[in-house]
C-alpha cells in the first residue's frame, strides 16, 4: 500500500528517495502500482515520481535515433523521426489511454517477458544510457542491461544504418490482451543473402532476448518460404503453459511471427 508520494527536483534527490525501503520509481504509472512489482502491492510504500526528470525527446542525432526514457508510447508512435518499425511496435501497447501514460523507460524497467517494444529495440542494436546513485551516466548494450538491470535508464540510442531492414510483430487474443509472443528483427540484404541478422523474441524467457540460434539458420542465405522458416524456428523455442496460452501454441505463434517479420521487413526510413 502506497503511504507516501515523493516528487524529487533532481535525479540525485530521486536516488536518495529510492534508496529507502519500499520505494519504487514512478513515471507513467501503468506498471509501477500493480501487484507484479516486488511481489505484492503491500511491498510498495513510497512512490517516487521521476516523470519530470526524464527526457521525452525523440530525435535523430547524426546516424542514431535518440529516445528519452520519459517518452510515452503514444509520442513514440507519432514521432516523425522514428522508423516505421519502431512506431508500429509502440502502437501495439494496449490502447491509447495506456500509451499516453506508459513510458519507454518504464517498459524497460518492468523487463517483462512479453514487452511490446523491447524486441525491436534489441534487434536494432539499441544502447541504453543509465545512471546509478553517486555516479555519472553509463552506456551499455540494451541486452546487457536487461540481463542485469541496475540504476535508472535515462535514454536509448538506436543506430540507423543505411540498408537495414526491420520489422516487429505481436500475437495476442485481443489487441488489449497480454501478448502471447512478440518479435523484432533486423538485417541487410546483399543480393539475396541475409546479412547481420538480429532476431529478438518476447514470451520465451524471463524477459525479451536475442536468439542467435535463429540468426544462425538464415545468416548468409536467401530467405526461404514462410512455411520453411516456421518449421526451422519452432524447435528452437521453449515456452511454459500459463494464462497467455499453452506451450505448444506459443511456440507455433512465435515461429509464425518470425516468418512473417522476415518477409515483411522494410528498409528503415
DRENDO-1510 file (C-alpha; in Angstrom, 1 decimal, always signed):
<recs>
REC; n; res; u; v; w
REC; 1; UNK; +0.0; +0.0; +0.0 .
REC; 2; UNK; +1.4; +3.4; -1.0 .
REC; 3; UNK; +1.6; +5.7; +2.0 .
REC; 4; UNK; +3.9; +8.4; +0.7 .
REC; 5; UNK; +4.4; +10.2; -2.6 .
REC; 6; UNK; +7.7; +12.0; -3.3 .
REC; 7; UNK; +8.4; +14.3; -6.3 .
REC; 8; UNK; +12.1; +14.9; -6.3 .
REC; 9; UNK; +13.6; +18.0; -8.0 .
REC; 10; UNK; +16.7; +16.2; -9.3 .
REC; 11; UNK; +18.0; +12.7; -10.1 .
REC; 12; UNK; +20.2; +12.9; -7.0 .
REC; 13; UNK; +17.1; +13.5; -4.8 .
REC; 14; UNK; +15.3; +10.7; -6.7 .
REC; 15; UNK; +18.1; +8.2; -5.9 .
REC; 16; UNK; +18.1; +9.3; -2.2 .
REC; 17; UNK; +14.3; +8.6; -2.0 .
REC; 18; UNK; +14.6; +5.3; -4.0 .
REC; 19; UNK; +17.3; +4.1; -1.5 .
REC; 20; UNK; +14.6; +3.9; +1.2 .
REC; 21; UNK; +13.0; +0.5; +1.7 .
REC; 22; UNK; +9.6; +0.1; +0.0 .
REC; 23; UNK; +10.3; +2.8; -2.6 .
REC; 24; UNK; +9.5; +2.5; -6.3 .
REC; 25; UNK; +10.2; +4.8; -9.3 .
REC; 26; UNK; +7.0; +6.2; -10.9 .
REC; 27; UNK; +6.8; +7.7; -14.4 .
REC; 28; UNK; +3.7; +6.9; -16.3 .
REC; 29; UNK; +2.4; +4.6; -13.5 .
REC; 30; UNK; +0.9; +1.9; -15.8 .
REC; 31; UNK; +3.0; -0.8; -14.2 .
REC; 32; UNK; +4.5; +0.5; -11.0 .
REC; 33; UNK; +1.5; +0.2; -8.8 .
REC; 34; UNK; +0.2; -3.2; -9.7 .
REC; 35; UNK; +0.9; -6.4; -7.7 .
REC; 36; UNK; +3.6; -7.8; -10.1 .
REC; 37; UNK; +6.1; -5.3; -8.7 .
REC; 38; UNK; +8.0; -6.6; -5.7 .
REC; 39; UNK; +5.5; -9.5; -5.4 .
REC; 40; UNK; +2.5; -7.6; -4.0 .
REC; 41; UNK; +1.2; -4.1; -3.7 .
REC; 42; UNK; +1.7; -4.3; +0.0 .
REC; 43; UNK; +5.5; -4.2; -0.5 .
REC; 44; UNK; +5.3; -0.7; -2.0 .
REC; 45; UNK; +5.1; +2.1; +0.5 .
REC; 46; UNK; +6.6; +5.1; -1.4 .
REC; 47; UNK; +6.1; +6.2; -4.9 .
REC; 48; UNK; +9.0; +8.4; -6.2 .
REC; 49; UNK; +7.7; +10.4; -9.2 .
REC; 50; UNK; +10.6; +10.7; -11.7 .
REC; 51; UNK; +8.5; +11.6; -14.7 .
REC; 52; UNK; +9.6; +15.3; -14.9 .
REC; 53; UNK; +13.2; +14.4; -14.6 .
REC; 54; UNK; +13.5; +12.3; -17.8 .
REC; 55; UNK; +13.8; +13.4; -21.3 .
REC; 56; UNK; +10.8; +12.9; -23.6 .
REC; 57; UNK; +12.7; +13.7; -26.8 .
REC; 58; UNK; +12.6; +11.5; -29.9 .
REC; 59; UNK; +15.1; +12.9; -32.4 .
REC; 60; UNK; +17.8; +12.0; -34.9 .
REC; 61; UNK; +21.3; +12.7; -33.8 .
REC; 62; UNK; +23.6; +12.0; -36.7 .
REC; 63; UNK; +23.3; +8.4; -37.6 .
REC; 64; UNK; +21.4; +7.5; -34.4 .
REC; 65; UNK; +17.9; +7.9; -33.0 .
REC; 66; UNK; +17.8; +9.3; -29.5 .
REC; 67; UNK; +14.8; +8.3; -27.4 .
REC; 68; UNK; +14.4; +9.8; -23.9 .
REC; 69; UNK; +13.2; +7.4; -21.2 .
REC; 70; UNK; +10.4; +9.7; -20.3 .
REC; 71; UNK; +8.9; +9.5; -23.8 .
REC; 72; UNK; +5.4; +8.0; -23.8 .
REC; 73; UNK; +4.5; +5.1; -26.1 .
REC; 74; UNK; +1.9; +7.4; -27.9 .
REC; 75; UNK; +4.6; +10.1; -28.5 .
REC; 76; UNK; +6.9; +7.5; -29.9 .
REC; 77; UNK; +4.2; +6.1; -32.2 .
REC; 78; UNK; +3.6; +9.6; -33.6 .
REC; 79; UNK; +7.3; +10.7; -33.8 .
REC; 80; UNK; +8.3; +11.6; -37.4 .
REC; 81; UNK; +12.0; +10.9; -36.5 .
REC; 82; UNK; +11.3; +7.2; -35.5 .
REC; 83; UNK; +11.4; +4.5; -38.2 .
REC; 84; UNK; +8.1; +2.8; -39.1 .
REC; 85; UNK; +9.0; -0.5; -37.3 .
REC; 86; UNK; +9.5; +1.3; -34.0 .
REC; 87; UNK; +6.3; +3.3; -34.4 .
REC; 88; UNK; +4.4; +0.2; -35.2 .
REC; 89; UNK; +5.8; -1.6; -32.1 .
REC; 90; UNK; +4.8; +1.3; -29.9 .
REC; 91; UNK; +1.2; +1.1; -31.2 .
REC; 92; UNK; +0.8; -2.5; -30.0 .
REC; 93; UNK; +0.8; -1.3; -26.4 .
REC; 94; UNK; -2.7; -1.9; -25.2 .
REC; 95; UNK; -4.8; +1.1; -26.0 .
REC; 96; UNK; -4.3; +4.9; -26.5 .
REC; 97; UNK; -5.1; +5.7; -22.8 .
REC; 98; UNK; -2.3; +3.4; -21.7 .
REC; 99; UNK; +0.1; +4.6; -24.4 .
REC; 100; UNK; -0.4; +8.2; -23.3 .
REC; 101; UNK; +0.9; +7.2; -19.9 .
REC; 102; UNK; +3.3; +4.3; -20.4 .
REC; 103; UNK; +6.9; +5.4; -20.9 .
REC; 104; UNK; +9.8; +3.8; -22.8 .
REC; 105; UNK; +11.9; +3.8; -19.6 .
REC; 106; UNK; +9.1; +2.2; -17.6 .
REC; 107; UNK; +8.7; -0.6; -20.1 .
REC; 108; UNK; +12.4; -1.4; -19.9 .
REC; 109; UNK; +12.3; -1.2; -16.1 .
REC; 110; UNK; +9.4; -3.6; -15.9 .
REC; 111; UNK; +11.5; -6.0; -18.0 .
REC; 112; UNK; +8.5; -8.3; -18.7 .
REC; 113; UNK; +8.7; -11.4; -20.8 .
REC; 114; UNK; +6.4; -10.1; -23.5 .
REC; 115; UNK; +7.3; -6.4; -23.6 .
REC; 116; UNK; +5.8; -4.6; -26.6 .
REC; 117; UNK; +8.8; -2.5; -27.6 .
REC; 118; UNK; +11.9; -4.4; -26.4 .
REC; 119; UNK; +12.3; -7.0; -29.2 .
REC; 120; UNK; +12.6; -4.4; -31.9 .
REC; 121; UNK; +15.0; -2.3; -29.8 .
REC; 122; UNK; +17.2; -5.3; -29.3 .
REC; 123; UNK; +17.1; -6.2; -33.0 .
REC; 124; UNK; +18.2; -2.6; -33.9 .
REC; 125; UNK; +21.1; -2.8; -31.5 .
REC; 126; UNK; +19.9; -0.2; -29.0 .
REC; 127; UNK; +22.3; +1.2; -26.4 .
REC; 128; UNK; +21.0; +2.2; -23.0 .
REC; 129; UNK; +22.2; +5.2; -21.0 .
REC; 130; UNK; +21.6; +4.6; -17.3 .
REC; 131; UNK; +22.7; +6.1; -14.0 .
REC; 132; UNK; +23.5; +4.6; -10.6 .
REC; 133; UNK; +23.4; +6.5; -7.4 .
REC; 134; UNK; +26.5; +8.6; -6.8 .
REC; 135; UNK; +27.9; +8.0; -10.3 .
REC; 136; UNK; +27.7; +9.5; -13.8 .
REC; 137; UNK; +25.7; +8.2; -16.7 .
REC; 138; UNK; +26.9; +4.9; -18.2 .
REC; 139; UNK; +26.3; +3.3; -21.6 .
REC; 140; UNK; +25.7; -0.3; -22.3 .
REC; 141; UNK; +24.1; -2.6; -24.9 .
REC; 142; UNK; +20.4; -2.9; -24.1 .
REC; 143; UNK; +20.6; -6.7; -24.0 .
REC; 144; UNK; +23.3; -6.5; -21.3 .
REC; 145; UNK; +21.2; -4.1; -19.2 .
REC; 146; UNK; +18.1; -6.3; -19.4 .
REC; 147; UNK; +20.1; -9.3; -18.3 .
REC; 148; UNK; +21.2; -7.5; -15.1 .
REC; 149; UNK; +19.1; -4.3; -14.6 .
REC; 150; UNK; +20.5; -1.6; -12.5 .
REC; 151; UNK; +20.0; +2.1; -11.8 .
REC; 152; UNK; +17.6; +4.2; -13.9 .
REC; 153; UNK; +17.5; +4.2; -17.7 .
REC; 154; UNK; +17.8; +7.7; -18.9 .
REC; 155; UNK; +17.7; +7.3; -22.7 .
REC; 156; UNK; +18.3; +5.0; -25.6 .
REC; 157; UNK; +20.5; +5.4; -28.7 .
REC; 158; UNK; +19.5; +3.4; -31.7 .
REC; 159; UNK; +21.8; +3.2; -34.7 .
REC; 160; UNK; +20.1; +3.9; -38.1 .
REC; 161; UNK; +22.2; +2.0; -40.6 .
REC; 162; UNK; +21.7; +2.5; -44.3 .
REC; 163; UNK; +20.1; -0.5; -45.9 .
REC; 164; UNK; +18.9; -2.1; -42.7 .
REC; 165; UNK; +15.5; -3.8; -43.0 .
REC; 166; UNK; +13.4; -4.3; -39.9 .
REC; 167; UNK; +10.0; -5.5; -38.7 .
REC; 168; UNK; +8.2; -6.2; -35.5 .
REC; 169; UNK; +5.2; -8.4; -34.6 .
REC; 170; UNK; +2.9; -9.3; -31.7 .
REC; 171; UNK; +0.4; -12.1; -31.1 .
REC; 172; UNK; -2.4; -11.9; -28.5 .
REC; 173; UNK; -6.0; -12.9; -28.2 .
REC; 174; UNK; -7.2; -9.3; -28.4 .
REC; 175; UNK; -5.5; -6.0; -29.1 .
REC; 176; UNK; -5.6; -5.1; -25.4 .
REC; 177; UNK; -4.7; -8.5; -24.0 .
REC; 178; UNK; -1.4; -9.7; -22.7 .
REC; 179; UNK; +0.9; -10.7; -25.6 .
REC; 180; UNK; +1.4; -14.4; -26.3 .
REC; 181; UNK; +4.6; -13.6; -28.2 .
REC; 182; UNK; +6.5; -10.6; -29.6 .
REC; 183; UNK; +9.2; -10.4; -32.2 .
REC; 184; UNK; +11.6; -7.8; -33.6 .
REC; 185; UNK; +14.3; -8.4; -36.2 .
REC; 186; UNK; +16.6; -6.5; -38.4 .
REC; 187; UNK; +19.0; -7.4; -41.2 .
REC; 188; UNK; +20.6; -6.3; -44.5 .
REC; 189; UNK; +20.4; -7.9; -47.9 .
REC; 190; UNK; +23.5; -8.4; -50.1 .
REC; 191; UNK; +21.9; -9.6; -53.3 .
REC; 192; UNK; +19.5; -12.2; -52.0 .
REC; 193; UNK; +21.7; -13.1; -49.0 .
REC; 194; UNK; +20.7; -12.1; -45.4 .
REC; 195; UNK; +23.4; -10.3; -43.5 .
REC; 196; UNK; +23.8; -9.0; -40.0 .
REC; 197; UNK; +20.6; -10.6; -38.9 .
REC; 198; UNK; +19.4; -10.0; -35.3 .
REC; 199; UNK; +16.3; -11.7; -34.0 .
REC; 200; UNK; +14.7; -11.0; -30.6 .
REC; 201; UNK; +11.6; -12.6; -29.1 .
REC; 202; UNK; +9.5; -12.0; -26.1 .
REC; 203; UNK; +7.4; -14.6; -24.3 .
REC; 204; UNK; +10.1; -17.3; -24.4 .
REC; 205; UNK; +12.1; -16.5; -21.3 .
REC; 206; UNK; +12.1; -14.2; -18.2 .
REC; 207; UNK; +12.5; -11.2; -20.5 .
REC; 208; UNK; +12.7; -10.4; -24.2 .
REC; 209; UNK; +16.1; -11.5; -25.6 .
REC; 210; UNK; +18.1; -12.1; -28.7 .
REC; 211; UNK; +18.0; -15.6; -30.3 .
REC; 212; UNK; +21.4; -16.2; -32.0 .
REC; 213; UNK; +20.3; -19.8; -32.8 .
REC; 214; UNK; +17.6; -18.4; -35.1 .
REC; 215; UNK; +20.1; -15.9; -36.6 .
REC; 216; UNK; +22.4; -18.9; -37.5 .
REC; 217; UNK; +19.6; -20.5; -39.5 .
REC; 218; UNK; +19.4; -17.7; -42.1 .
REC; 219; UNK; +22.6; -15.7; -41.9 .
REC; 220; UNK; +24.3; -15.6; -45.3 .
REC; 221; UNK; +21.4; -17.4; -47.1 .
REC; 222; UNK; +18.5; -16.4; -49.2 .
REC; 223; UNK; +15.2; -16.2; -47.3 .
REC; 224; UNK; +13.2; -19.4; -47.6 .
REC; 225; UNK; +9.4; -19.6; -47.9 .
REC; 226; UNK; +7.5; -18.8; -44.7 .
REC; 227; UNK; +6.5; -22.4; -44.2 .
REC; 228; UNK; +10.1; -23.5; -44.2 .
REC; 229; UNK; +11.1; -20.7; -41.8 .
REC; 230; UNK; +8.3; -21.7; -39.3 .
REC; 231; UNK; +9.4; -25.4; -39.5 .
REC; 232; UNK; +13.0; -24.5; -38.7 .
REC; 233; UNK; +12.3; -21.9; -36.0 .
REC; 234; UNK; +9.7; -23.7; -33.9 .
REC; 235; UNK; +12.0; -26.4; -32.5 .
REC; 236; UNK; +14.4; -23.7; -31.2 .
REC; 237; UNK; +11.7; -22.1; -29.0 .
REC; 238; UNK; +10.9; -23.1; -25.4 .
REC; 239; UNK; +7.8; -22.0; -23.6 .
REC; 240; UNK; +5.7; -22.6; -20.5 .
REC; 241; UNK; +2.0; -23.0; -20.4 .
REC; 242; UNK; +0.3; -20.1; -18.5 .
REC; 243; UNK; -2.6; -17.7; -18.7 .
REC; 244; UNK; -1.3; -16.4; -22.0 .
REC; 245; UNK; -1.5; -19.8; -23.7 .
REC; 246; UNK; -0.2; -23.4; -23.9 .
REC; 247; UNK; +3.5; -24.1; -24.6 .
REC; 248; UNK; +2.9; -25.7; -28.0 .
REC; 249; UNK; +0.6; -22.8; -29.0 .
REC; 250; UNK; +3.2; -20.2; -28.0 .
REC; 251; UNK; +5.9; -21.9; -29.9 .
REC; 252; UNK; +3.8; -22.1; -33.0 .
REC; 253; UNK; +2.8; -18.5; -32.8 .
REC; 254; UNK; +6.4; -17.4; -32.2 .
REC; 255; UNK; +7.6; -19.3; -35.3 .
REC; 256; UNK; +4.9; -17.7; -37.4 .
REC; 257; UNK; +5.8; -14.3; -36.1 .
REC; 258; UNK; +9.4; -14.7; -37.1 .
REC; 259; UNK; +8.5; -15.9; -40.6 .
REC; 260; UNK; +6.0; -13.1; -41.1 .
REC; 261; UNK; +8.5; -10.5; -39.9 .
REC; 262; UNK; +11.4; -11.8; -42.1 .
REC; 263; UNK; +9.2; -11.4; -45.2 .
REC; 264; UNK; +7.6; -8.1; -44.1 .
REC; 265; UNK; +10.8; -6.3; -43.1 .
REC; 266; UNK; +11.2; -2.9; -44.7 .
REC; 267; UNK; +14.2; -0.6; -45.2 .
REC; 268; UNK; +14.5; +1.9; -42.3 .
REC; 269; UNK; +13.4; +5.4; -43.4 .
</recs>
